[in-house]
């Protein structure tokens, strides 16, 4: 038996949240959920900031303007957490309190 492999990038079509997870609906019908704790800026964000997102590159990534956060669908599928340093996150958190 042979399997046909089609080279197709999986794209995000929608984003939602539970109290503990980022949930991304993909154009191939799957939904993938990752812990909010993997993305500290999303975790720290308010509901309205989280819901203010833009699909970028036709859904190759997701951008949150109010949180200055970008996450690729490829990274989510690969299980990559935020690579932001603790120093950078601390500066960002401090800037939000001004």
N, CA, C and O atoms as a Tinker XYZ file with bonds, in Angstrom:
   392  protein
     1  N      0.848000   -1.168000    0.000000    73     2
     2  CA     0.000000    0.000000    0.000000    64     1     3
     3  C      0.894000    1.231000    0.000000    63     2     4     5
     4  O      1.903000    1.265000    0.703000    81     3
     5  N      0.537000    2.228000   -0.771000    73     3     6
     6  CA     1.297000    3.468000   -0.790000    64     5     7
     7  C      0.449000    4.580000   -0.190000    63     6     8     9
     8  O     -0.780000    4.512000   -0.170000    81     7
     9  N      1.127000    5.587000    0.288000    73     7    10
    10  CA     0.453000    6.727000    0.884000    64     9    11
    11  C      0.862000    7.967000    0.112000    63    10    12    13
    12  O      2.051000    8.200000   -0.107000    81    11
    13  N     -0.093000    8.750000   -0.295000    73    11    14
    14  CA     0.177000    9.993000   -0.982000    64    13    15
    15  C      0.449000   11.068000    0.054000    63    14    16    17
    16  O     -0.362000   11.286000    0.954000    81    15
    17  N      1.567000   11.728000   -0.063000    73    15    18
    18  CA     1.902000   12.824000    0.843000    64    17    19
    19  C      1.812000   14.115000    0.050000    63    18    20    21
    20  O      2.517000   14.296000   -0.943000    81    19
    21  N      0.958000   14.993000    0.486000    73    19    22
    22  CA     0.783000   16.279000   -0.166000    64    21    23
    23  C      1.487000   17.326000    0.681000    63    22    24    25
    24  O      1.265000   17.411000    1.889000    81    23
    25  N      2.332000   18.116000    0.048000    73    23    26
    26  CA     3.046000   19.167000    0.757000    64    25    27
    27  C      2.087000   20.327000    0.971000    63    26    28    29
    28  O      1.800000   21.090000    0.048000    81    27
    29  N      1.603000   20.448000    2.182000    73    27    30
    30  CA     0.628000   21.492000    2.496000    64    29    31
    31  C      0.913000   22.016000    3.887000    63    30    32    33
    32  O      0.982000   21.251000    4.849000    81    31
    33  N      1.078000   23.318000    3.989000    73    31    34
    34  CA     1.230000   23.921000    5.303000    64    33    35
    35  C     -0.131000   23.946000    5.986000    63    34    36    37
    36  O     -1.144000   24.276000    5.368000    81    35
    37  N     -0.141000   23.600000    7.242000    73    35    38
    38  CA    -1.365000   23.675000    8.027000    64    37    39
    39  C     -1.498000   25.105000    8.513000    63    38    40    41
    40  O     -0.532000   25.697000    8.995000    81    39
    41  N     -2.676000   25.650000    8.387000    73    39    42
    42  CA    -2.912000   27.048000    8.732000    64    41    43
    43  C     -3.956000   27.175000    9.836000    63    42    44    45
    44  O     -4.871000   26.358000    9.940000    81    43
    45  N     -3.805000   28.202000   10.653000    73    43    46
    46  CA    -4.805000   28.503000   11.678000    64    45    47
    47  C     -5.995000   29.181000   11.018000    63    46    48    49
    48  O     -5.831000   29.992000   10.107000    81    47
    49  N     -7.187000   28.845000   11.480000    73    47    50
    50  CA    -8.395000   29.509000   10.992000    64    49    51
    51  C     -9.149000   30.220000   12.117000    63    50    52    53
    52  O     -9.983000   31.090000   11.865000    81    51
    53  N     -8.846000   29.840000   13.356000    73    51    54
    54  CA    -9.483000   30.504000   14.492000    64    53    55
    55  C     -8.679000   30.234000   15.753000    63    54    56    57
    56  O     -7.924000   29.265000   15.838000    81    55
    57  N     -8.859000   31.107000   16.720000    73    55    58
    58  CA    -8.167000   31.011000   18.009000    64    57    59
    59  C     -9.192000   31.228000   19.110000    63    58    60    61
    60  O    -10.044000   32.111000   19.016000    81    59
    61  N     -9.101000   30.419000   20.147000    73    59    62
    62  CA    -9.931000   30.613000   21.330000    64    61    63
    63  C     -9.116000   30.215000   22.547000    63    62    64    65
    64  O     -7.980000   29.755000   22.426000    81    63
    65  N     -9.699000   30.393000   23.705000    73    63    66
    66  CA    -9.002000   30.114000   24.955000    64    65    67
    67  C     -9.936000   29.438000   25.934000    63    66    68    69
    68  O    -11.137000   29.706000   25.960000    81    67
    69  N     -9.365000   28.556000   26.741000    73    67    70
    70  CA   -10.048000   28.091000   27.942000    64    69    71
    71  C     -9.339000   28.791000   29.090000    63    70    72    73
    72  O     -8.468000   29.628000   28.852000    81    71
    73  N     -9.684000   28.475000   30.300000    73    71    74
    74  CA    -9.020000   29.120000   31.430000    64    73    75
    75  C     -7.546000   28.741000   31.522000    63    74    76    77
    76  O     -6.763000   29.452000   32.154000    81    75
    77  N     -7.158000   27.624000   30.897000    73    75    78
    78  CA    -5.779000   27.152000   31.015000    64    77    79
    79  C     -5.079000   26.878000   29.698000    63    78    80    81
    80  O     -3.922000   26.458000   29.697000    81    79
    81  N     -5.764000   27.111000   28.552000    73    79    82
    82  CA    -5.169000   26.690000   27.285000    64    81    83
    83  C     -5.429000   27.665000   26.139000    63    82    84    85
    84  O     -6.441000   28.365000   26.100000    81    83
    85  N     -4.484000   27.681000   25.218000    73    83    86
    86  CA    -4.632000   28.309000   23.910000    64    85    87
    87  C     -5.151000   27.221000   22.984000    63    86    88    89
    88  O     -4.575000   26.136000   22.917000    81    87
    89  N     -6.229000   27.500000   22.272000    73    87    90
    90  CA    -6.847000   26.505000   21.395000    64    89    91
    91  C     -6.862000   27.078000   19.981000    63    90    92    93
    92  O     -7.419000   28.148000   19.738000    81    91
    93  N     -6.245000   26.353000   19.055000    73    91    94
    94  CA    -6.141000   26.824000   17.678000    64    93    95
    95  C     -6.841000   25.831000   16.759000    63    94    96    97
    96  O     -6.512000   24.645000   16.743000    81    95
    97  N     -7.814000   26.332000   15.991000    73    95    98
    98  CA    -8.498000   25.528000   14.977000    64    97    99
    99  C     -7.681000   25.627000   13.692000    63    98   100   101
   100  O     -7.297000   26.717000   13.267000    81    99
   101  N     -7.422000   24.477000   13.082000    73    99   102
   102  CA    -6.603000   24.408000   11.878000    64   101   103
   103  C     -7.457000   24.155000   10.645000    63   102   104   105
   104  O     -8.571000   23.639000   10.735000    81   103
   105  N     -6.912000   24.530000    9.492000    73   103   106
   106  CA    -7.678000   24.403000    8.250000    64   105   107
   107  C     -7.877000   22.966000    7.789000    63   106   108   109
   108  O     -8.649000   22.719000    6.863000    81   107
   109  N     -7.194000   22.015000    8.422000    73   107   110
   110  CA    -7.395000   20.608000    8.048000    64   109   111
   111  C     -8.419000   19.910000    8.950000    63   110   112   113
   112  O     -8.594000   18.693000    8.877000    81   111
   113  N     -9.092000   20.693000    9.801000    73   111   114
   114  CA   -10.134000   20.139000   10.657000    64   113   115
   115  C     -9.700000   19.828000   12.075000    63   114   116   117
   116  O    -10.539000   19.605000   12.947000    81   115
   117  N     -8.394000   19.811000   12.315000    73   115   118
   118  CA    -7.921000   19.540000   13.678000    64   117   119
   119  C     -8.022000   20.784000   14.540000    63   118   120   121
   120  O     -8.077000   21.910000   14.044000    81   119
   121  N     -8.044000   20.550000   15.840000    73   119   122
   122  CA    -7.935000   21.597000   16.847000    64   121   123
   123  C     -6.810000   21.185000   17.767000    63   122   124   125
   124  O     -6.767000   20.050000   18.243000    81   123
   125  N     -5.895000   22.111000   18.017000    73   123   126
   126  CA    -4.767000   21.804000   18.894000    64   125   127
   127  C     -4.811000   22.743000   20.099000    63   126   128   129
   128  O     -5.088000   23.936000   19.972000    81   127
   129  N     -4.534000   22.181000   21.252000    73   127   130
   130  CA    -4.589000   22.923000   22.501000    64   129   131
   131  C     -3.219000   22.864000   23.176000    63   130   132   133
   132  O     -2.617000   21.796000   23.282000    81   131
   133  N     -2.741000   24.005000   23.623000    73   131   134
   134  CA    -1.473000   24.062000   24.357000    64   133   135
   135  C     -1.675000   24.853000   25.641000    63   134   136   137
   136  O     -2.515000   25.752000   25.685000    81   135
   137  N     -0.923000   24.537000   26.681000    73   135   138
   138  CA    -1.088000   25.244000   27.949000    64   137   139
   139  C     -0.727000   26.727000   27.827000    63   138   140   141
   140  O      0.276000   27.076000   27.205000    81   139
   141  N     -1.542000   27.588000   28.417000    73   139   142
   142  CA    -1.218000   29.011000   28.450000    64   141   143
   143  C      0.108000   29.257000   29.151000    63   142   144   145
   144  O      0.814000   30.211000   28.825000    81   143
   145  N      0.447000   28.418000   30.099000    73   143   146
   146  CA     1.712000   28.576000   30.833000    64   145   147
   147  C      2.918000   28.508000   29.901000    63   146   148   149
   148  O      3.994000   28.982000   30.266000    81   147
   149  N      2.770000   27.931000   28.711000    73   147   150
   150  CA     3.863000   27.881000   27.747000    64   149   151
   151  C      4.145000   29.250000   27.144000    63   150   152   153
   152  O      5.233000   29.486000   26.620000    81   151
   153  N      3.182000   30.143000   27.216000    73   151   154
   154  CA     3.281000   31.470000   26.609000    64   153   155
   155  C      2.965000   32.524000   27.677000    63   154   156   157
   156  O      1.816000   32.948000   27.797000    81   155
   157  N      3.967000   32.950000   28.453000    73   155   158
   158  CA     3.735000   33.833000   29.593000    64   157   159
   159  C      3.008000   35.140000   29.266000    63   158   160   161
   160  O      2.243000   35.645000   30.088000    81   159
   161  N      3.241000   35.687000   28.077000    73   159   162
   162  CA     2.535000   36.932000   27.736000    64   161   163
   163  C      1.040000   36.683000   27.561000    63   162   164   165
   164  O      0.223000   37.509000   27.968000    81   163
   165  N      0.680000   35.564000   26.967000    73   163   166
   166  CA    -0.739000   35.238000   26.845000    64   165   167
   167  C     -1.339000   34.958000   28.217000    63   166   168   169
   168  O     -2.462000   35.371000   28.507000    81   167
   169  N     -0.594000   34.264000   29.049000    73   167   170
   170  CA    -1.057000   33.956000   30.400000    64   169   171
   171  C     -1.313000   35.235000   31.192000    63   170   172   173
   172  O     -2.288000   35.319000   31.939000    81   171
   173  N     -0.442000   36.230000   31.030000    73   171   174
   174  CA    -0.574000   37.499000   31.752000    64   173   175
   175  C     -1.625000   38.416000   31.142000    63   174   176   177
   176  O     -2.076000   39.367000   31.781000    81   175
   177  N     -2.010000   38.128000   29.909000    73   175   178
   178  CA    -2.942000   39.003000   29.208000    64   177   179
   179  C     -4.359000   38.924000   29.734000    63   178   180   181
   180  O     -4.788000   37.907000   30.278000    81   179
   181  N     -5.071000   40.017000   29.559000    73   179   182
   182  CA    -6.486000   40.069000   29.900000    64   181   183
   183  C     -7.278000   39.415000   28.767000    63   182   184   185
   184  O     -6.778000   39.278000   27.650000    81   183
   185  N     -8.495000   39.022000   29.057000    73   183   186
   186  CA    -9.330000   38.344000   28.068000    64   185   187
   187  C     -9.439000   39.144000   26.774000    63   186   188   189
   188  O     -9.296000   38.585000   25.686000    81   187
   189  N     -9.692000   40.454000   26.885000    73   187   190
   190  CA    -9.838000   41.258000   25.667000    64   189   191
   191  C     -8.524000   41.347000   24.893000    63   190   192   193
   192  O     -8.547000   41.432000   23.665000    81   191
   193  N     -7.385000   41.331000   25.577000    73   191   194
   194  CA    -6.093000   41.346000   24.897000    64   193   195
   195  C     -5.841000   40.025000   24.166000    63   194   196   197
   196  O     -5.303000   40.016000   23.059000    81   195
   197  N     -6.224000   38.937000   24.776000    73   195   198
   198  CA    -6.063000   37.621000   24.140000    64   197   199
   199  C     -6.950000   37.490000   22.906000    63   198   200   201
   200  O     -6.535000   36.933000   21.890000    81   199
   201  N     -8.167000   38.003000   23.000000    73   199   202
   202  CA    -9.102000   37.860000   21.887000    64   201   203
   203  C     -8.832000   38.842000   20.755000    63   202   204   205
   204  O     -9.421000   38.723000   19.680000    81   203
   205  N     -7.957000   39.800000   20.979000    73   203   206
   206  CA    -7.547000   40.743000   19.936000    64   205   207
   207  C     -6.323000   40.169000   19.228000    63   206   208   209
   208  O     -5.194000   40.580000   19.497000    81   207
   209  N     -6.549000   39.226000   18.331000    73   207   210
   210  CA    -5.456000   38.573000   17.611000    64   209   211
   211  C     -5.644000   38.755000   16.112000    63   210   212   213
   212  O     -6.740000   39.049000   15.633000    81   211
   213  N     -4.555000   38.574000   15.390000    73   211   214
   214  CA    -4.581000   38.624000   13.930000    64   213   215
   215  C     -3.925000   37.359000   13.408000    63   214   216   217
   216  O     -2.869000   36.960000   13.899000    81   215
   217  N     -4.540000   36.723000   12.418000    73   215   218
   218  CA    -3.887000   35.611000   11.735000    64   217   219
   219  C     -2.941000   36.230000   10.713000    63   218   220   221
   220  O     -3.357000   37.044000    9.889000    81   219
   221  N     -1.682000   35.847000   10.768000    73   219   222
   222  CA    -0.695000   36.418000    9.850000    64   221   223
   223  C     -0.219000   35.355000    8.869000    63   222   224   225
   224  O     -0.228000   34.161000    9.170000    81   223
   225  N      0.198000   35.813000    7.689000    73   223   226
   226  CA     0.658000   34.869000    6.667000    64   225   227
   227  C     -0.410000   33.873000    6.277000    63   226   228   229
   228  O     -0.123000   32.685000    6.134000    81   227
   229  N     -1.650000   34.339000    6.100000    73   227   230
   230  CA    -2.778000   33.459000    5.747000    64   229   231
   231  C     -3.050000   32.395000    6.800000    63   230   232   233
   232  O     -3.678000   31.381000    6.496000    81   231
   233  N     -2.590000   32.602000    8.034000    73   231   234
   234  CA    -2.825000   31.640000    9.110000    64   233   235
   235  C     -1.595000   30.853000    9.504000    63   234   236   237
   236  O     -1.691000   29.909000   10.288000    81   235
   237  N     -0.420000   31.229000    8.967000    73   235   238
   238  CA     0.827000   30.557000    9.360000    64   237   239
   239  C      1.228000   30.918000   10.782000    63   238   240   241
   240  O      1.976000   30.187000   11.432000    81   239
   241  N      0.729000   32.044000   11.257000    73   239   242
   242  CA     1.050000   32.484000   12.601000    64   241   243
   243  C     -0.081000   33.307000   13.182000    63   242   244   245
   244  O     -1.056000   33.634000   12.506000    81   243
   245  N      0.078000   33.632000   14.458000    73   243   246
   246  CA    -0.920000   34.414000   15.181000    64   245   247
   247  C     -0.183000   35.552000   15.876000    63   246   248   249
   248  O      0.863000   35.348000   16.493000    81   247
   249  N     -0.749000   36.761000   15.766000    73   247   250
   250  CA    -0.140000   37.948000   16.373000    64   249   251
   251  C     -1.141000   38.586000   17.325000    63   250   252   253
   252  O     -2.312000   38.762000   16.987000    81   251
   253  N     -0.666000   38.930000   18.525000    73   251   254
   254  CA    -1.460000   39.649000   19.517000    64   253   255
   255  C     -0.839000   41.021000   19.691000    63   254   256   257
   256  O      0.161000   41.143000   20.398000    81   255
   257  N     -1.400000   42.076000   19.067000    73   255   258
   258  CA    -0.783000   43.399000   19.112000    64   257   259
   259  C     -0.646000   43.967000   20.530000    63   258   260   261
   260  O      0.391000   44.541000   20.863000    81   259
   261  N     -1.656000   43.816000   21.350000    73   259   262
   262  CA    -1.618000   44.389000   22.699000    64   261   263
   263  C     -0.604000   43.691000   23.605000    63   262   264   265
   264  O     -0.139000   44.268000   24.588000    81   263
   265  N     -0.265000   42.441000   23.266000    73   263   266
   266  CA     0.663000   41.667000   24.088000    64   265   267
   267  C      2.040000   41.544000   23.443000    63   266   268   269
   268  O      2.948000   40.952000   24.027000    81   267
   269  N      2.199000   42.099000   22.245000    73   267   270
   270  CA     3.449000   42.015000   21.488000    64   269   271
   271  C      3.943000   40.569000   21.424000    63   270   272   273
   272  O      5.103000   40.273000   21.710000    81   271
   273  N      3.022000   39.677000   21.039000    73   271   274
   274  CA     3.308000   38.235000   20.987000    64   273   275
   275  C      3.010000   37.699000   19.600000    63   274   276   277
   276  O      1.999000   38.052000   18.993000    81   275
   277  N      3.885000   36.851000   19.105000    73   275   278
   278  CA     3.711000   36.163000   17.829000    64   277   279
   279  C      4.015000   34.682000   18.045000    63   278   280   281
   280  O      5.037000   34.330000   18.634000    81   279
   281  N      3.124000   33.821000   17.567000    73   279   282
   282  CA     3.320000   32.383000   17.691000    64   281   283
   283  C      3.018000   31.757000   16.343000    63   282   284   285
   284  O      1.990000   32.047000   15.731000    81   283
   285  N      3.915000   30.897000   15.880000    73   283   286
   286  CA     3.691000   30.222000   14.604000    64   285   287
   287  C      2.916000   28.922000   14.814000    63   286   288   289
   288  O      3.053000   28.258000   15.842000    81   287
   289  N      2.106000   28.578000   13.825000    73   287   290
   290  CA     1.389000   27.308000   13.865000    64   289   291
   291  C      2.405000   26.166000   13.871000    63   290   292   293
   292  O      2.227000   25.176000   14.580000    81   291
   293  N      3.461000   26.307000   13.086000    73   291   294
   294  CA     4.521000   25.296000   13.061000    64   293   295
   295  C      5.091000   25.070000   14.463000    63   294   296   297
   296  O      5.318000   23.929000   14.865000    81   295
   297  N      5.321000   26.150000   15.204000    73   295   298
   298  CA     5.843000   26.035000   16.566000    64   297   299
   299  C      4.871000   25.353000   17.511000    63   298   300   301
   300  O      5.270000   24.546000   18.350000    81   299
   301  N      3.586000   25.684000   17.371000    73   299   302
   302  CA     2.576000   25.043000   18.204000    64   301   303
   303  C      2.555000   23.540000   17.924000    63   302   304   305
   304  O      2.554000   22.727000   18.848000    81   303
   305  N      2.537000   23.181000   16.634000    73   303   306
   306  CA     2.487000   21.765000   16.262000    64   305   307
   307  C      3.736000   21.014000   16.711000    63   306   308   309
   308  O      3.674000   19.824000   17.018000    81   307
   309  N      4.876000   21.716000   16.749000    73   307   310
   310  CA     6.133000   21.083000   17.172000    64   309   311
   311  C      6.259000   21.033000   18.690000    63   310   312   313
   312  O      7.191000   20.421000   19.212000    81   311
   313  N      5.333000   21.670000   19.404000    73   311   314
   314  CA     5.386000   21.660000   20.863000    64   313   315
   315  C      6.411000   22.610000   21.435000    63   314   316   317
   316  O      6.951000   22.371000   22.515000    81   315
   317  N      6.691000   23.710000   20.704000    73   315   318
   318  CA     7.673000   24.683000   21.190000    64   317   319
   319  C      7.020000   25.702000   22.109000    63   318   320   321
   320  O      6.028000   26.342000   21.762000    81   319
   321  N      7.601000   25.831000   23.276000    73   319   322
   322  CA     7.159000   26.851000   24.226000    64   321   323
   323  C      7.814000   28.179000   23.891000    63   322   324   325
   324  O      8.713000   28.242000   23.053000    81   323
   325  N      7.365000   29.230000   24.543000    73   323   326
   326  CA     8.001000   30.535000   24.372000    64   325   327
   327  C      9.473000   30.426000   24.754000    63   326   328   329
   328  O      9.824000   29.789000   25.747000    81   327
   329  N     10.322000   31.052000   23.957000    73   327   330
   330  CA    11.758000   31.048000   24.238000    64   329   331
   331  C     12.207000   32.385000   24.818000    63   330   332   333
   332  O     13.404000   32.663000   24.892000    81   331
   333  N     11.257000   33.205000   25.227000    73   331   334
   334  CA    11.591000   34.520000   25.776000    64   333   335
   335  C     12.358000   34.364000   27.089000    63   334   336   337
   336  O     12.001000   33.549000   27.940000    81   335
   337  N     13.400000   35.148000   27.233000    73   335   338
   338  CA    14.202000   35.088000   28.456000    64   337   339
   339  C     13.417000   35.674000   29.631000    63   338   340   341
   340  O     12.501000   36.475000   29.441000    81   339
   341  N     13.779000   35.273000   30.823000    73   339   342
   342  CA    13.101000   35.793000   32.021000    64   341   343
   343  C     13.338000   37.289000   32.174000    63   342   344   345
   344  O     12.476000   38.006000   32.683000    81   343
   345  N     14.504000   37.767000   31.736000    73   343   346
   346  CA    14.808000   39.198000   31.811000    64   345   347
   347  C     13.897000   39.989000   30.872000    63   346   348   349
   348  O     13.360000   41.030000   31.252000    81   347
   349  N     13.727000   39.498000   29.661000    73   347   350
   350  CA    12.854000   40.169000   28.698000    64   349   351
   351  C     11.413000   40.176000   29.196000    63   350   352   353
   352  O     10.726000   41.193000   29.107000    81   351
   353  N     10.962000   39.051000   29.714000    73   351   354
   354  CA     9.599000   38.969000   30.238000    64   353   355
   355  C      9.413000   39.925000   31.411000    63   354   356   357
   356  O      8.373000   40.575000   31.519000    81   355
   357  N     10.397000   40.018000   32.279000    73   355   358
   358  CA    10.309000   40.925000   33.430000    64   357   359
   359  C     10.208000   42.383000   32.971000    63   358   360   361
   360  O      9.434000   43.154000   33.538000    81   359
   361  N     10.984000   42.769000   31.948000    73   359   362
   362  CA    10.907000   44.134000   31.410000    64   361   363
   363  C      9.515000   44.402000   30.826000    63   362   364   365
   364  O      8.940000   45.472000   31.026000    81   363
   365  N      8.989000   43.412000   30.104000    73   363   366
   366  CA     7.665000   43.568000   29.513000    64   365   367
   367  C      6.601000   43.700000   30.601000    63   366   368   369
   368  O      5.718000   44.553000   30.509000    81   367
   369  N      6.685000   42.862000   31.625000    73   367   370
   370  CA     5.721000   42.922000   32.729000    64   369   371
   371  C      5.786000   44.284000   33.426000    63   370   372   373
   372  O      4.751000   44.859000   33.763000    81   371
   373  N      6.993000   44.798000   33.639000    73   371   374
   374  CA     7.164000   46.099000   34.280000    64   373   375
   375  C      6.574000   47.206000   33.412000    63   374   376   377
   376  O      5.984000   48.150000   33.939000    81   375
   377  N      6.723000   47.109000   32.105000    73   375   378
   378  CA     6.186000   48.136000   31.202000    64   377   379
   379  C      4.661000   48.139000   31.215000    63   378   380   381
   380  O      4.053000   49.177000   30.952000    81   379
   381  N      4.041000   47.026000   31.508000    73   379   382
   382  CA     2.582000   46.941000   31.564000    64   381   383
   383  C      2.028000   47.602000   32.830000    63   382   384   385
   384  O      0.854000   47.969000   32.867000    81   383
   385  N      2.844000   47.754000   33.850000    73   383   386
   386  CA     2.372000   48.323000   35.106000    64   385   387
   387  C      2.502000   49.837000   35.142000    63   386   388   389
   388  O      2.099000   50.476000   36.114000    81   387
   389  N      3.064000   50.411000   34.083000    73   387   390
   390  CA     3.209000   51.881000   34.030000    64   389   391
   391  C      1.938000   52.542000   33.608000    63   390   392
   392  O      1.882000   53.768000   33.511000    81   391
